[in-house]
Amino acid sequence: MVRPDLAKWGQSLSDLRNLSVEAEHGRSRERFLALFIIASGQTTACSWAREVGRTKETVLKWVHDYNRLGTALTGMAPTTSPQAAA
């Protein structure tokens, strides 16, 4: 079971919870909420994905990105569709 590695980044569940409320962008808040819920053991990444209408690959990527990059993942730019960019 894939879980966020809080110890690697010296963070606590409270830190993730705070980031899920205080992050500037909605997408960052969504990612941090998912990380908080998964790290706290309330659900798995796959179950959370189903619950919020995301693919399991997307939510698993958030966990892997956090484990690799820590909170640097918040620097991810919002995505736009090719149609919106044209």
Buried (B, 14 or more C-beta within 10 A) or exposed (E): EEBBBBEEBEBEBEBBBBBBEEBEEEBBBBBBBBBBBBBEEEBBBBBBBEEEEBEBEEBBBBBBBBBEEBBEBBEBEEEEEEEEEE
